[in-house]
Amino acid sequence: NAGVIQTPRHKVTGKGQEATLWCEPISGHSAVFWYRQTIVQGLEFLTYFRNQAPIDDSGMPKERFSAQMPNQSHSTLKIQSTQPQDSAVYLCASRGNTLYFGEGSRLIVV
Amino acid sequence: AQSVTQPDARVTVSEGASLQLRCKYSYSGTPYLFWYVQYPRQGLQLLLKYYSGDPVVQGVNGFEAEFIKSNSSFHLRKASVHWSDSAVYFCAVIRTGGYKVVFGSGTRLLVSP
């Protein structure tokens, strides 16, 4: 069991460009979460999928962020027209009997 | 809505000393409670969890926590810390029947030699 796999681990993107982050949950886990971590805001909930269906995206900034889970083996978080304030570590987690986190994708927008 | 307060942003203890990291939650019912640890450039790793039953729960690496409902607290303890315990510790809560994990702001632990 490789755990939750997130790619890329690091991404530097220019302001205004698009960034896509990938998450492979633990096999058999039906729930997938995305969180954003910054020094100032801490850990913020972004969105939640259950059995691939979007259940709660209340934490997603409405205009430029989107998340999908096209199949049970991966989820993506896409940020369009990236801004410096999007710089953060984006954490994916999947849940079986408890919540397991990936190592995160560090996004830097310059 | 539930919330979690970790009042200590930073804690420094000497190696071999005992440790308590404080956590208080705000929720009218009995939530599910967790402690996670985050080492530099890594994700969060589960230390221990409380769902019900014995209010003292044992976790990995000698950590334990006690759920005190009357005080809405779930403090993390360790009898003797090691330098490798230096990390950021997060307390977290899920309301009963819920799914969204709400995290505290974290406590950075530094174990000095």
gemmi code that builds the backbone of each chain (N, CA, C; Angstrom):
import gemmi

chains = {
    "A": [
        ("ASN", (0.854, -1.185, 0.000), (0.000, 0.000, 0.000), (0.889, 1.234, 0.000)),
        ("ALA", (0.860, 1.987, -1.091), (1.769, 3.118, -1.238), (1.228, 4.350, -0.559)),
        ("GLY", (0.054, 4.314, -0.006), (-0.515, 5.501, 0.584), (-1.105, 6.404, -0.479)),
        ("VAL", (-1.463, 7.606, -0.058), (-2.015, 8.596, -0.983), (-0.853, 9.217, -1.759)),
        ("ILE", (-0.952, 9.218, -3.065), (0.137, 9.721, -3.900), (-0.282, 11.036, -4.547)),
        ("GLN", (0.553, 12.038, -4.368), (0.275, 13.338, -4.958), (1.418, 13.726, -5.895)),
        ("THR", (1.037, 14.243, -7.047), (2.014, 14.760, -8.000), (1.512, 16.060, -8.612)),
        ("PRO", (2.421, 16.982, -8.939), (3.839, 16.965, -8.614), (4.056, 17.312, -7.140)),
        ("ARG", (5.212, 17.054, -6.619), (5.512, 17.463, -5.242), (5.776, 18.961, -5.163)),
        ("HIS", (6.344, 19.477, -6.218), (6.628, 20.911, -6.271), (6.268, 21.417, -7.659)),
        ("LYS", (5.685, 22.607, -7.682), (5.373, 23.230, -8.976), (5.531, 24.732, -8.834)),
        ("VAL", (6.297, 25.299, -9.758), (6.442, 26.742, -9.838), (5.766, 27.185, -11.131)),
        ("THR", (4.871, 28.116, -11.004), (4.138, 28.578, -12.170), (4.091, 30.095, -12.195)),
        ("GLY", (4.006, 30.643, -13.390), (3.934, 32.091, -13.522), (2.526, 32.594, -13.294)),
        ("LYS", (2.432, 33.790, -12.795), (1.121, 34.403, -12.558), (0.292, 34.377, -13.834)),
        ("GLY", (-0.944, 33.925, -13.693), (-1.842, 33.855, -14.836), (-1.863, 32.509, -15.537)),
        ("GLN", (-0.922, 31.651, -15.222), (-0.905, 30.330, -15.848), (-1.799, 29.364, -15.083)),
        ("GLU", (-1.984, 28.192, -15.691), (-2.837, 27.176, -15.086), (-1.980, 26.152, -14.353)),
        ("ALA", (-2.494, 25.641, -13.254), (-1.798, 24.582, -12.511), (-2.770, 23.445, -12.260)),
        ("THR", (-2.323, 22.236, -12.497), (-3.144, 21.050, -12.226), (-2.379, 20.135, -11.297)),
        ("LEU", (-3.046, 19.742, -10.242), (-2.462, 18.871, -9.230), (-3.225, 17.551, -9.230)),
        ("TRP", (-2.474, 16.460, -9.061), (-3.074, 15.120, -9.140), (-2.993, 14.400, -7.797)),
        ("CYS", (-3.986, 13.579, -7.568), (-4.034, 12.788, -6.351), (-4.512, 11.386, -6.671)),
        ("GLU", (-3.766, 10.404, -6.186), (-4.200, 9.005, -6.297), (-4.517, 8.511, -4.889)),
        ("PRO", (-5.774, 8.284, -4.580), (-6.123, 7.858, -3.217), (-5.725, 6.408, -2.972)),
        ("ILE", (-5.799, 6.016, -1.745), (-5.537, 4.626, -1.385), (-6.628, 3.749, -1.994)),
        ("SER", (-6.211, 2.663, -2.595), (-7.156, 1.770, -3.255), (-8.223, 1.299, -2.273)),
        ("GLY", (-9.469, 1.423, -2.712), (-10.578, 0.986, -1.875), (-11.195, 2.080, -1.025)),
        ("HIS", (-10.536, 3.212, -0.929), (-11.098, 4.325, -0.174), (-12.109, 5.056, -1.038)),
        ("SER", (-13.289, 5.293, -0.467), (-14.359, 5.897, -1.248), (-14.444, 7.405, -1.071)),
        ("ALA", (-13.734, 7.936, -0.101), (-13.821, 9.372, 0.176), (-12.480, 10.031, -0.092)),
        ("VAL", (-12.519, 11.154, -0.803), (-11.313, 11.921, -1.124), (-11.537, 13.383, -0.758)),
        ("PHE", (-10.537, 13.960, -0.108), (-10.608, 15.344, 0.334), (-9.414, 16.114, -0.226)),
        ("TRP", (-9.638, 17.390, -0.448), (-8.536, 18.315, -0.760), (-8.508, 19.403, 0.318)),
        ("TYR", (-7.310, 19.689, 0.816), (-7.081, 20.757, 1.774), (-5.969, 21.647, 1.243)),
        ("ARG", (-5.994, 22.893, 1.675), (-4.921, 23.831, 1.359), (-4.272, 24.240, 2.665)),
        ("GLN", (-2.940, 24.285, 2.649), (-2.211, 24.644, 3.865), (-1.309, 25.836, 3.609)),
        ("THR", (-1.483, 26.884, 4.400), (-0.619, 28.046, 4.367), (-0.241, 28.409, 5.792)),
        ("ILE", (0.808, 29.197, 5.900), (1.250, 29.627, 7.234), (0.153, 30.463, 7.894)),
        ("VAL", (-0.447, 31.348, 7.116), (-1.401, 32.306, 7.683), (-2.737, 31.641, 8.007)),
        ("GLN", (-3.267, 30.864, 7.085), (-4.619, 30.300, 7.252), (-4.628, 28.892, 7.834)),
        ("GLY", (-3.467, 28.256, 7.882), (-3.443, 26.887, 8.387), (-4.039, 25.930, 7.379)),
        ("LEU", (-4.712, 24.903, 7.885), (-5.314, 23.878, 7.033), (-6.761, 24.246, 6.722)),
        ("GLU", (-7.037, 24.459, 5.440), (-8.370, 24.847, 5.010), (-8.980, 23.743, 4.143)),
        ("PHE", (-10.177, 23.368, 4.463), (-10.916, 22.403, 3.656), (-11.286, 23.033, 2.324)),
        ("LEU", (-11.069, 22.307, 1.253), (-11.458, 22.792, -0.067), (-12.680, 22.036, -0.596)),
        ("THR", (-12.545, 20.709, -0.744), (-13.613, 19.957, -1.378), (-13.565, 18.491, -0.981)),
        ("TYR", (-14.686, 17.791, -1.224), (-14.845, 16.407, -0.770), (-15.619, 15.628, -1.821)),
        ("PHE", (-15.102, 14.448, -2.160), (-15.774, 13.511, -3.066), (-16.080, 12.230, -2.302)),
        ("ARG", (-17.226, 11.651, -2.610), (-17.542, 10.330, -2.069), (-18.013, 9.469, -3.220)),
        ("ASN", (-17.379, 8.316, -3.376), (-17.678, 7.439, -4.522), (-17.631, 8.227, -5.834)),
        ("GLN", (-16.649, 9.067, -5.948), (-16.343, 9.898, -7.123), (-17.280, 11.091, -7.290)),
        ("ALA", (-18.364, 11.139, -6.557), (-19.309, 12.241, -6.728), (-18.901, 13.417, -5.850)),
        ("PRO", (-18.984, 14.637, -6.382), (-18.700, 15.819, -5.563), (-19.799, 16.018, -4.532)),
        ("ILE", (-19.402, 16.074, -3.277), (-20.364, 16.190, -2.184), (-20.367, 17.597, -1.592)),
        ("ASP", (-19.186, 18.147, -1.423), (-19.075, 19.432, -0.733), (-17.883, 20.185, -1.310)),
        ("ASP", (-18.152, 21.289, -1.968), (-17.043, 22.118, -2.479), (-17.092, 23.503, -1.845)),
        ("SER", (-17.613, 23.569, -0.656), (-17.827, 24.855, 0.004), (-16.538, 25.618, 0.283)),
        ("GLY", (-15.420, 24.940, 0.309), (-14.154, 25.613, 0.575), (-13.415, 26.078, -0.667)),
        ("MET", (-13.952, 25.770, -1.804), (-13.262, 26.113, -3.054), (-13.514, 27.566, -3.424)),
        ("PRO", (-12.461, 28.322, -3.687), (-12.674, 29.646, -4.275), (-13.453, 29.475, -5.580)),
        ("LYS", (-14.485, 30.255, -5.747), (-15.480, 29.953, -6.778), (-14.976, 30.152, -8.190)),
        ("GLU", (-14.137, 31.143, -8.401), (-13.895, 31.553, -9.778), (-12.819, 30.771, -10.504)),
        ("ARG", (-11.757, 30.377, -9.860), (-10.624, 29.834, -10.610), (-10.286, 28.402, -10.228)),
        ("PHE", (-10.897, 27.896, -9.198), (-10.574, 26.555, -8.708), (-11.649, 25.562, -9.154)),
        ("SER", (-11.178, 24.388, -9.550), (-12.119, 23.309, -9.850), (-11.470, 21.985, -9.486)),
        ("ALA", (-12.288, 21.022, -9.152), (-11.786, 19.699, -8.808), (-12.664, 18.656, -9.462)),
        ("GLN", (-12.029, 17.576, -9.835), (-12.764, 16.481, -10.454), (-12.256, 15.154, -9.913)),
        ("MET", (-13.111, 14.150, -10.075), (-12.690, 12.796, -9.750), (-13.283, 11.880, -10.816)),
        ("PRO", (-12.622, 11.790, -11.950), (-13.172, 11.049, -13.077), (-13.249, 9.543, -12.868)),
        ("ASN", (-12.418, 9.020, -12.000), (-12.515, 7.601, -11.650), (-12.018, 7.406, -10.229)),
        ("GLN", (-12.173, 6.207, -9.717), (-11.874, 6.003, -8.294), (-10.389, 6.003, -7.992)),
        ("SER", (-9.554, 6.064, -9.028), (-8.122, 5.996, -8.777), (-7.434, 7.346, -8.847)),
        ("HIS", (-8.135, 8.404, -9.212), (-7.470, 9.690, -9.157), (-8.437, 10.864, -9.130)),
        ("SER", (-7.924, 11.939, -8.538), (-8.647, 13.201, -8.480), (-7.691, 14.310, -8.911)),
        ("THR", (-8.239, 15.355, -9.480), (-7.417, 16.491, -9.878), (-7.972, 17.774, -9.296)),
        ("LEU", (-7.063, 18.676, -9.005), (-7.403, 20.026, -8.576), (-6.768, 20.961, -9.577)),
        ("LYS", (-7.579, 21.771, -10.215), (-7.095, 22.670, -11.251), (-7.304, 24.101, -10.807)),
        ("ILE", (-6.259, 24.890, -10.979), (-6.327, 26.312, -10.656), (-6.021, 27.085, -11.934)),
        ("GLN", (-6.989, 27.838, -12.375), (-6.802, 28.640, -13.579), (-6.335, 30.037, -13.196)),
        ("SER", (-5.575, 30.643, -14.115), (-5.101, 32.015, -13.916), (-4.539, 32.193, -12.500)),
        ("THR", (-3.516, 31.425, -12.215), (-2.961, 31.404, -10.853), (-2.488, 32.785, -10.406)),
        ("GLN", (-2.660, 33.027, -9.130), (-2.266, 34.281, -8.502), (-1.278, 33.983, -7.382)),
        ("PRO", (-0.452, 34.955, -7.005), (0.521, 34.709, -5.923), (-0.130, 34.198, -4.642)),
        ("GLN", (-1.355, 34.621, -4.360), (-2.028, 34.185, -3.121), (-2.464, 32.734, -3.179)),
        ("ASP", (-2.333, 32.106, -4.356), (-2.629, 30.668, -4.456), (-1.450, 29.818, -4.000)),
        ("SER", (-0.321, 30.450, -3.778), (0.862, 29.713, -3.311), (0.546, 29.059, -1.983)),
        ("ALA", (0.742, 27.751, -1.932), (0.363, 26.982, -0.743), (0.800, 25.542, -0.952)),
        ("VAL", (0.623, 24.752, 0.078), (0.736, 23.302, -0.063), (-0.685, 22.752, -0.158)),
        ("TYR", (-0.930, 22.002, -1.203), (-2.255, 21.411, -1.407), (-2.173, 19.935, -1.022)),
        ("LEU", (-2.992, 19.574, -0.058), (-2.965, 18.222, 0.493), (-4.207, 17.456, 0.067)),
        ("CYS", (-3.982, 16.263, -0.389), (-5.068, 15.345, -0.699), (-5.119, 14.279, 0.382)),
        ("ALA", (-6.310, 13.840, 0.705), (-6.465, 12.791, 1.703), (-7.564, 11.842, 1.261)),
        ("SER", (-7.420, 10.579, 1.627), (-8.501, 9.636, 1.380), (-8.850, 8.940, 2.695)),
        ("ARG", (-10.081, 8.501, 2.770), (-10.556, 7.948, 4.037), (-11.117, 6.549, 3.869)),
        ("GLY", (-10.566, 5.652, 4.687), (-11.165, 4.350, 4.870), (-11.810, 4.396, 6.239)),
        ("ASN", (-11.149, 3.817, 7.234), (-11.646, 3.951, 8.604), (-11.128, 5.222, 9.256)),
        ("THR", (-10.154, 5.834, 8.656), (-9.662, 7.113, 9.120), (-9.058, 7.852, 7.944)),
        ("LEU", (-8.623, 9.064, 8.188), (-8.152, 9.927, 7.105), (-6.640, 9.796, 6.935)),
        ("TYR", (-6.209, 9.508, 5.698), (-4.797, 9.403, 5.385), (-4.428, 10.480, 4.372)),
        ("PHE", (-3.317, 11.163, 4.641), (-2.901, 12.271, 3.796), (-1.746, 11.883, 2.886)),
        ("GLY", (-1.715, 12.515, 1.719), (-0.537, 12.471, 0.888), (0.500, 13.471, 1.396)),
        ("GLU", (1.628, 13.525, 0.723), (2.709, 14.401, 1.179), (2.543, 15.831, 0.678)),
        ("GLY", (1.571, 16.045, -0.163), (1.260, 17.402, -0.570), (1.948, 17.829, -1.851)),
        ("SER", (1.361, 18.808, -2.489), (1.946, 19.463, -3.664), (2.175, 20.923, -3.303)),
        ("ARG", (3.441, 21.322, -3.335), (3.766, 22.710, -2.998), (3.705, 23.538, -4.266)),
        ("LEU", (2.781, 24.472, -4.313), (2.605, 25.345, -5.472), (3.157, 26.719, -5.148)),
        ("ILE", (4.025, 27.198, -6.024), (4.575, 28.543, -5.889), (4.230, 29.316, -7.147)),
        ("VAL", (3.544, 30.422, -6.975), (3.155, 31.266, -8.099), (4.020, 32.522, -8.071)),
        ("VAL", (4.774, 32.731, -9.139), (5.705, 33.874, -9.176), (5.236, 34.937, -10.167)),
    ],
    "B": [
        ("ALA", (-21.088, 25.435, 14.205), (-20.027, 24.664, 13.565), (-18.938, 24.359, 14.594)),
        ("GLN", (-18.325, 23.206, 14.375), (-17.275, 22.846, 15.328), (-16.009, 23.643, 15.047)),
        ("SER", (-15.187, 23.814, 16.082), (-13.901, 24.480, 15.939), (-12.918, 23.849, 16.910)),
        ("VAL", (-11.653, 24.079, 16.647), (-10.588, 23.503, 17.466), (-9.600, 24.604, 17.814)),
        ("THR", (-9.212, 24.669, 19.072), (-8.255, 25.662, 19.531), (-7.026, 24.985, 20.097)),
        ("GLN", (-5.899, 25.327, 19.552), (-4.620, 24.907, 20.113), (-3.944, 26.197, 20.589)),
        ("PRO", (-3.947, 26.444, 21.880), (-3.542, 27.764, 22.375), (-2.037, 28.035, 22.288)),
        ("ASP", (-1.265, 26.994, 22.158), (0.189, 27.164, 22.144), (0.726, 26.999, 20.726)),
        ("ALA", (1.212, 28.085, 20.148), (1.756, 28.013, 18.794), (3.098, 27.283, 18.786)),
        ("ARG", (3.867, 27.489, 19.859), (5.189, 26.859, 19.949), (5.398, 26.322, 21.354)),
        ("VAL", (5.994, 25.162, 21.429), (6.368, 24.567, 22.716), (7.780, 24.033, 22.585)),
        ("THR", (8.590, 24.349, 23.582), (9.956, 23.826, 23.618), (10.138, 23.010, 24.889)),
        ("VAL", (10.619, 21.807, 24.732), (10.890, 20.947, 25.893), (12.257, 20.302, 25.705)),
        ("SER", (12.837, 19.915, 26.791), (14.131, 19.232, 26.748), (13.921, 17.750, 26.474)),
        ("GLU", (14.875, 17.173, 25.788), (14.801, 15.746, 25.512), (14.718, 14.973, 26.822)),
        ("GLY", (13.809, 14.025, 26.846), (13.600, 13.229, 28.048), (12.538, 13.769, 28.974)),
        ("ALA", (12.132, 15.003, 28.760), (11.088, 15.590, 29.602), (9.717, 15.126, 29.131)),
        ("SER", (8.735, 15.341, 29.985), (7.366, 15.003, 29.606), (6.765, 16.144, 28.797)),
        ("LEU", (5.669, 15.805, 28.104), (5.076, 16.759, 27.176), (3.566, 16.754, 27.310)),
        ("GLN", (2.963, 17.926, 27.233), (1.520, 18.017, 27.050), (1.251, 19.115, 26.036)),
        ("LEU", (0.539, 18.784, 24.979), (0.070, 19.764, 24.004), (-1.435, 19.894, 24.175)),
        ("ARG", (-1.881, 21.134, 24.276), (-3.267, 21.362, 24.624), (-4.165, 21.491, 23.396)),
        ("CYS", (-5.378, 21.014, 23.551), (-6.381, 21.101, 22.493), (-7.751, 21.224, 23.139)),
        ("LYS", (-8.523, 22.204, 22.707), (-9.909, 22.317, 23.136), (-10.778, 22.441, 21.894)),
        ("TYR", (-11.933, 21.851, 21.954), (-12.822, 21.871, 20.812), (-14.137, 22.514, 21.216)),
        ("SER", (-14.838, 22.971, 20.200), (-16.149, 23.556, 20.421), (-17.152, 22.768, 19.603)),
        ("TYR", (-18.001, 22.028, 20.306), (-19.025, 21.226, 19.637), (-19.978, 20.744, 20.713)),
        ("SER", (-21.250, 20.802, 20.461), (-22.225, 20.497, 21.494), (-22.339, 19.013, 21.787)),
        ("GLY", (-22.034, 18.175, 20.822), (-22.118, 16.735, 21.039), (-20.770, 16.160, 21.387)),
        ("THR", (-20.622, 14.880, 21.178), (-19.333, 14.211, 21.364), (-18.749, 13.945, 19.986)),
        ("PRO", (-17.704, 14.651, 19.645), (-17.148, 14.495, 18.303), (-16.145, 13.354, 18.235)),
        ("TYR", (-15.703, 13.072, 17.046), (-14.547, 12.212, 16.851), (-13.319, 13.126, 16.911)),
        ("LEU", (-12.294, 12.688, 17.606), (-11.130, 13.542, 17.852), (-9.850, 12.869, 17.387)),
        ("PHE", (-8.925, 13.662, 16.900), (-7.696, 13.146, 16.306), (-6.522, 14.034, 16.686)),
        ("TRP", (-5.360, 13.423, 16.681), (-4.097, 14.148, 16.683), (-3.286, 13.659, 15.483)),
        ("TYR", (-2.785, 14.645, 14.722), (-1.905, 14.371, 13.598), (-0.562, 15.054, 13.839)),
        ("VAL", (0.483, 14.503, 13.231), (1.812, 15.112, 13.288), (2.282, 15.357, 11.859)),
        ("GLN", (2.977, 16.473, 11.692), (3.525, 16.805, 10.372), (5.000, 17.121, 10.507)),
        ("TYR", (5.819, 16.300, 9.873), (7.247, 16.547, 9.801), (7.535, 17.434, 8.590)),
        ("PRO", (8.666, 18.108, 8.582), (8.969, 19.044, 7.487), (8.827, 18.412, 6.112)),
        ("ARG", (8.122, 19.135, 5.243), (7.941, 18.739, 3.838), (7.241, 17.387, 3.704)),
        ("GLN", (6.413, 17.064, 4.675), (5.632, 15.835, 4.591), (4.165, 16.131, 4.851)),
        ("GLY", (3.338, 15.160, 4.554), (1.923, 15.282, 4.860), (1.653, 15.022, 6.327)),
        ("LEU", (0.388, 14.973, 6.671), (-0.012, 14.727, 8.053), (-0.102, 13.226, 8.309)),
        ("GLN", (0.406, 12.820, 9.452), (0.354, 11.412, 9.835), (-0.483, 11.282, 11.102)),
        ("LEU", (-1.357, 10.302, 11.129), (-2.229, 10.103, 12.278), (-1.439, 9.556, 13.458)),
        ("LEU", (-1.577, 10.217, 14.602), (-0.975, 9.733, 15.849), (-1.949, 8.865, 16.632)),
        ("LEU", (-3.163, 9.373, 16.777), (-4.175, 8.631, 17.520), (-5.541, 9.238, 17.240)),
        ("LYS", (-6.579, 8.480, 17.632), (-7.947, 8.927, 17.405), (-8.825, 8.455, 18.553)),
        ("TYR", (-9.885, 9.220, 18.773), (-10.888, 8.850, 19.770), (-12.254, 8.885, 19.106)),
        ("TYR", (-12.958, 7.758, 19.216), (-14.328, 7.691, 18.723), (-15.300, 7.530, 19.887)),
        ("SER", (-14.994, 6.634, 20.802), (-15.853, 6.381, 21.954), (-15.098, 5.462, 22.911)),
        ("GLY", (-15.702, 5.219, 24.078), (-15.124, 4.264, 25.013), (-14.110, 4.889, 25.947)),
        ("ASP", (-13.067, 4.154, 26.227), (-12.027, 4.597, 27.161), (-11.536, 5.984, 26.762)),
        ("PRO", (-11.625, 6.953, 27.673), (-11.249, 8.313, 27.285), (-9.750, 8.516, 27.094)),
        ("VAL", (-8.953, 7.588, 27.546), (-7.510, 7.666, 27.318), (-7.175, 6.741, 26.159)),
        ("VAL", (-6.653, 7.339, 25.117), (-6.329, 6.549, 23.924), (-4.821, 6.550, 23.706)),
        ("GLN", (-4.335, 5.417, 23.312), (-2.907, 5.262, 23.050), (-2.651, 5.412, 21.557)),
        ("GLY", (-1.530, 6.029, 21.234), (-1.179, 6.199, 19.840), (0.193, 5.634, 19.543)),
        ("VAL", (0.746, 6.060, 18.439), (2.059, 5.575, 18.041), (3.154, 6.316, 18.797)),
        ("ASN", (4.317, 5.674, 18.857), (5.521, 6.308, 19.421), (5.335, 6.816, 20.841)),
        ("GLY", (4.513, 6.149, 21.648), (4.375, 6.503, 23.053), (3.450, 7.669, 23.344)),
        ("PHE", (2.769, 8.185, 22.351), (1.825, 9.273, 22.580), (0.487, 8.742, 23.087)),
        ("GLU", (-0.162, 9.546, 23.899), (-1.505, 9.247, 24.344), (-2.277, 10.553, 24.479)),
        ("ALA", (-3.586, 10.448, 24.504), (-4.421, 11.627, 24.688), (-5.612, 11.240, 25.552)),
        ("GLU", (-6.118, 12.218, 26.259), (-7.270, 11.980, 27.127), (-8.408, 12.897, 26.736)),
        ("PHE", (-9.554, 12.287, 26.484), (-10.775, 13.027, 26.183), (-11.463, 13.368, 27.498)),
        ("ILE", (-11.635, 14.654, 27.769), (-12.351, 15.099, 28.960), (-13.549, 15.899, 28.483)),
        ("LYS", (-14.699, 15.258, 28.496), (-15.890, 15.882, 27.920), (-16.291, 17.135, 28.689)),
        ("SER", (-16.165, 17.110, 29.998), (-16.600, 18.247, 30.808), (-15.775, 19.493, 30.528)),
        ("ASN", (-14.587, 19.292, 30.016), (-13.689, 20.395, 29.721), (-13.540, 20.631, 28.217)),
        ("SER", (-14.208, 19.825, 27.423), (-14.090, 19.894, 25.954), (-12.627, 19.891, 25.536)),
        ("SER", (-11.870, 19.001, 26.128), (-10.440, 18.980, 25.839), (-9.988, 17.605, 25.367)),
        ("PHE", (-8.887, 17.628, 24.658), (-8.288, 16.377, 24.139), (-6.778, 16.612, 24.064)),
        ("HIS", (-6.164, 16.724, 25.217), (-4.735, 17.050, 25.282), (-3.867, 15.845, 24.940)),
        ("LEU", (-2.780, 16.123, 24.268), (-1.824, 15.077, 23.860), (-0.691, 15.035, 24.873)),
        ("ARG", (-0.263, 13.837, 25.216), (0.791, 13.691, 26.222), (1.822, 12.670, 25.757)),
        ("LYS", (3.026, 12.861, 26.288), (4.076, 11.857, 26.113), (4.969, 11.931, 27.340)),
        ("ALA", (5.333, 10.801, 27.852), (6.080, 10.758, 29.111), (7.524, 11.234, 28.957)),
        ("SER", (8.125, 10.926, 27.821), (9.537, 11.267, 27.634), (9.771, 11.519, 26.146)),
        ("VAL", (10.051, 12.765, 25.801), (10.178, 13.119, 24.382), (11.594, 12.860, 23.882)),
        ("HIS", (11.647, 12.636, 22.579), (12.912, 12.403, 21.876), (13.093, 13.518, 20.866)),
        ("TRP", (14.345, 13.788, 20.488), (14.580, 14.868, 19.538), (13.795, 14.668, 18.248)),
        ("SER", (13.554, 13.418, 17.868), (12.834, 13.138, 16.628), (11.343, 13.478, 16.718)),
        ("ASP", (10.872, 13.830, 17.902), (9.481, 14.247, 18.045), (9.267, 15.696, 17.611)),
        ("SER", (10.333, 16.406, 17.333), (10.204, 17.788, 16.865), (9.415, 17.810, 15.563)),
        ("ALA", (8.310, 18.522, 15.559), (7.389, 18.537, 14.414), (6.252, 19.492, 14.758)),
        ("VAL", (5.286, 19.565, 13.855), (4.068, 20.328, 14.117), (2.939, 19.335, 14.388)),
        ("TYR", (2.200, 19.589, 15.441), (1.130, 18.691, 15.869), (-0.213, 19.394, 15.705)),
        ("PHE", (-1.143, 18.666, 15.087), (-2.466, 19.216, 14.829), (-3.524, 18.386, 15.544)),
        ("CYS", (-4.385, 19.080, 16.244), (-5.581, 18.467, 16.805), (-6.708, 18.669, 15.801)),
        ("ALA", (-7.601, 17.691, 15.694), (-8.668, 17.784, 14.693), (-9.948, 17.148, 15.222)),
        ("VAL", (-11.055, 17.548, 14.633), (-12.357, 17.076, 15.087), (-13.284, 16.850, 13.901)),
        ("ILE", (-14.109, 15.831, 13.992), (-15.224, 15.613, 13.079), (-16.467, 15.480, 13.943)),
        ("ARG", (-17.533, 16.162, 13.575), (-18.764, 15.994, 14.344), (-19.333, 14.605, 14.060)),
        ("THR", (-20.039, 14.086, 15.032), (-20.615, 12.756, 14.897), (-21.493, 12.685, 13.654)),
        ("GLY", (-21.229, 11.722, 12.808), (-21.996, 11.562, 11.586), (-21.553, 12.469, 10.459)),
        ("GLY", (-20.561, 13.271, 10.711), (-20.091, 14.200, 9.696), (-18.937, 13.636, 8.902)),
        ("TYR", (-18.364, 14.494, 8.045), (-17.249, 14.043, 7.214), (-16.118, 15.052, 7.173)),
        ("LYS", (-16.394, 16.284, 7.451), (-15.378, 17.332, 7.290), (-14.512, 17.379, 8.537)),
        ("VAL", (-13.213, 17.201, 8.348), (-12.273, 17.295, 9.460), (-11.882, 18.753, 9.631)),
        ("VAL", (-12.050, 19.259, 10.827), (-11.664, 20.632, 11.142), (-10.399, 20.578, 11.990)),
        ("PHE", (-9.393, 21.305, 11.567), (-8.090, 21.261, 12.228), (-7.865, 22.498, 13.095)),
        ("GLY", (-7.113, 22.292, 14.152), (-6.591, 23.421, 14.901), (-5.439, 24.060, 14.140)),
        ("SER", (-4.906, 25.121, 14.698), (-3.860, 25.886, 14.018), (-2.488, 25.243, 14.142)),
        ("GLY", (-2.379, 24.223, 14.964), (-1.126, 23.499, 15.091), (-0.236, 24.044, 16.201)),
        ("THR", (0.556, 23.145, 16.762), (1.573, 23.506, 17.753), (2.910, 22.986, 17.266)),
        ("ARG", (3.853, 23.895, 17.138), (5.197, 23.478, 16.715), (5.985, 23.076, 17.942)),
        ("LEU", (6.411, 21.842, 17.973), (7.188, 21.304, 19.094), (8.658, 21.256, 18.739)),
        ("LEU", (9.462, 21.839, 19.599), (10.912, 21.751, 19.449), (11.467, 21.037, 20.667)),
        ("VAL", (12.167, 19.954, 20.411), (12.799, 19.198, 21.494), (14.271, 19.569, 21.491)),
        ("SER", (14.711, 20.151, 22.567), (16.098, 20.598, 22.657), (16.958, 19.532, 23.334)),
        ("PRO", (18.235, 19.454, 22.935), (19.110, 18.411, 23.491), (19.454, 18.667, 24.949)),
    ],
}
model = gemmi.Model(1)
for chain_id, residues in chains.items():
    chain = gemmi.Chain(chain_id)
    for i, (resn, *xyz) in enumerate(residues, 1):
        res = gemmi.Residue()
        res.name, res.seqid = resn, gemmi.SeqId(i, " ")
        for name, pos in zip(("N", "CA", "C"), xyz):
            atom = gemmi.Atom()
            atom.name, atom.element = name, gemmi.Element(name[0])
            atom.pos, atom.b_iso = gemmi.Position(*pos), 0.0
            res.add_atom(atom)
        chain.add_residue(res)
    model.add_chain(chain)
structure = gemmi.Structure()
structure.add_model(model)
structure.setup_entities()
